Amino acid sequence: MSAPAAHPIRLLIVDDSPLIRAGLRAVLEAHDEVTIVGEAGTAAAGLAAVMQHKPDVVLLDLRLPDRPGLSACRDILARRPGTRVLILTSATDERNVHEAIAIGAHGYLLKENDGASLVAAITRVAAGHSVLDPSLADQVLNLMKRGWEPVPVDRLAVLSAQERRVLAQIAAGLTNKEVGVQLGLSEKTVKNYLANIFAKLNVTRRSQAAAMFARESRPDRA
């Protein structure tokens, strides 16, 4: 067992496999510098657990049953920017690595790593550093040499379908009352939707949200 840490890193595990979660817990619980505050098997449960437990680091798989892990990563970073996200996956596809970097994941590690390497990566990420699996380093460097540009990220992916509809009406210049008439909602309900939209997009004004909607909905982003 490793030496105790003064302030153990609060870790949340999000993986769809109960067997993998149990294995990770068994490995990580042998290291006192990490304390597991919760686990989840879906993106929705993962985000709920993040909001409840406020972990320092989320260990996140890319393959989740309800939504892609990258979408879950965007949600986590939008709702709790101070939380660090370390992708732990078996996926080595270039597109996944590119998108993870583009949306702000703080690390990308393969599940083939041993426990000591995993704890070292968690510790580095928690300390504010970025981590990339050594087996993927050459791949990323070659892409940079070729002038790779990050894949455009749909920042509106954190919104529900109804929140997108409300935001579309706001972007069109409608008032809260007019949005309510268009969508069959009360003005108070529209205000509640707007509050959720502002929180998810990390903005404070309707003009900012409308501008973001306009940018993300441009045809050239398709």
ChimeraX attribute file (.defattr): number of C-alpha atoms within 10 A of each C-alpha:
attribute: neighborCount
match mode: 1-to-1
recipient: residues
	/A:1	8
	/A:2	9
	/A:3	8
	/A:4	11
	/A:5	11
	/A:6	8
	/A:7	10
	/A:8	15
	/A:9	20
	/A:10	18
	/A:11	26
	/A:12	24
	/A:13	27
	/A:14	31
	/A:15	26
	/A:16	20
	/A:17	15
	/A:18	13
	/A:19	10
	/A:20	14
	/A:21	17
	/A:22	13
	/A:23	11
	/A:24	18
	/A:25	16
	/A:26	12
	/A:27	15
	/A:28	19
	/A:29	13
	/A:30	13
	/A:31	18
	/A:32	16
	/A:33	21
	/A:34	20
	/A:35	18
	/A:36	18
	/A:37	17
	/A:38	19
	/A:39	22
	/A:40	21
	/A:41	19
	/A:42	22
	/A:43	28
	/A:44	16
	/A:45	14
	/A:46	25
	/A:47	21
	/A:48	14
	/A:49	20
	/A:50	26
	/A:51	13
	/A:52	11
	/A:53	14
	/A:54	18
	/A:55	23
	/A:56	20
	/A:57	24
	/A:58	31
	/A:59	22
	/A:60	29
	/A:61	29
	/A:62	23
	/A:63	19
	/A:64	20
	/A:65	13
	/A:66	13
	/A:67	13
	/A:68	14
	/A:69	24
	/A:70	23
	/A:71	19
	/A:72	24
	/A:73	26
	/A:74	24
	/A:75	23
	/A:76	25
	/A:77	19
	/A:78	17
	/A:79	17
	/A:80	18
	/A:81	13
	/A:82	13
	/A:83	19
	/A:84	27
	/A:85	29
	/A:86	26
	/A:87	26
	/A:88	23
	/A:89	18
	/A:90	13
	/A:91	16
	/A:92	15
	/A:93	9
	/A:94	13
	/A:95	12
	/A:96	16
	/A:97	21
	/A:98	16
	/A:99	16
	/A:100	25
	/A:101	17
	/A:102	14
	/A:103	19
	/A:104	16
	/A:105	23
	/A:106	23
	/A:107	24
	/A:108	27
	/A:109	27
	/A:110	19
	/A:111	17
	/A:112	12
	/A:113	12
	/A:114	10
	/A:115	16
	/A:116	13
	/A:117	13
	/A:118	20
	/A:119	17
	/A:120	13
	/A:121	21
	/A:122	28
	/A:123	18
	/A:124	15
	/A:125	21
	/A:126	21
	/A:127	12
	/A:128	10
	/A:129	13
	/A:130	19
	/A:131	19
	/A:132	18
	/A:133	17
	/A:134	11
	/A:135	11
	/A:136	16
	/A:137	10
	/A:138	10
	/A:139	13
	/A:140	16
	/A:141	12
	/A:142	11
	/A:143	13
	/A:144	11
	/A:145	8
	/A:146	9
	/A:147	9
	/A:148	12
	/A:149	10
	/A:150	13
	/A:151	15
	/A:152	12
	/A:153	14
	/A:154	16
	/A:155	18
	/A:156	21
	/A:157	16
	/A:158	20
	/A:159	16
	/A:160	13
	/A:161	11
	/A:162	11
	/A:163	17
	/A:164	17
	/A:165	15
	/A:166	24
	/A:167	27
	/A:168	18
	/A:169	18
	/A:170	20
	/A:171	19
	/A:172	12
	/A:173	14
	/A:174	15
	/A:175	14
	/A:176	20
	/A:177	14
	/A:178	17
	/A:179	23
	/A:180	19
	/A:181	12
	/A:182	13
	/A:183	13
	/A:184	11
	/A:185	15
	/A:186	15
	/A:187	16
	/A:188	12
	/A:189	13
	/A:190	22
	/A:191	16
	/A:192	13
	/A:193	18
	/A:194	21
	/A:195	15
	/A:196	15
	/A:197	23
	/A:198	17
	/A:199	14
	/A:200	21
	/A:201	19
	/A:202	16
	/A:203	14
	/A:204	13
	/A:205	11
	/A:206	17
	/A:207	13
	/A:208	15
	/A:209	22
	/A:210	18
	/A:211	12
	/A:212	17
	/A:213	19
	/A:214	14
	/A:215	14
	/A:216	18
	/A:217	14
	/A:218	9
	/A:219	7
	/A:220	7
	/A:221	11
	/A:222	8
